[in-house]
Amino acid sequence: MNFLSPEYENEQGLDSLLDLMIPADSSRSLPPGSAVGFQPDALAWENLKSLNEESLKTFEKKFYLLTNAQKIALIKGLKRHQQTAFARLARHLAEVYYLVPEVARAIGSGHQVPFPEGYSVEEGDLSLLEPVYLRGRIYREI
C-alpha cells in the first residue's frame, strides 16, 4: 500500500482512534485497541471522516498526527453531535477486544472455549427429573 494514499491515512486515523479508546498496558501485557483485528463498519469510517475534517479545520493536521490531548478535545466536541455513533463504535471495539484470547488471559477472565476441550460438565442427579418424566407429555404436536 502506498503510505501517502487515502487508504493508509484512513487506517492510521482508525488505529490512532482505537489506541486512544483502548491504550496498550505493557505492565499487564494488554495490547492496544488497534492490535486486535477490529473491523470497522461504514459508520466507523464516517466517524473517522468527520474527525479528519474537523481536525483539518481546527488544527490543520490529520487526526492521526494530533497529540492525544488534541484528539480528546476534538472527540469531545464531535461527541455531542454524534453520541450514538461513538457509543456504537466503543461498544463494538470492546466486544472484539475482550474476546481476544491474549486479552482474556491477561485480565484473568478464564476465557475458555466450550467445545471440544473446554469446560467440563459435572454429572448431576438425573433422578430429580423423574416427576417431569412421570407427568407425561404436556404439549400438543402440530
Secondary structure, DSSP 4 states (H G I P E B T S, - for coil): --TTSHHHHHHHHHHHHHHHHS--BGGGTBPPGGGS-----HHHHHHHHHHHHHHHHHHSS-GGGS-HHHHHHHHHHHHTT-HHHHHHHHHHHHHHHTTSHHHHHHHT-----SSSSS-------GGGGHHHHHH---S---
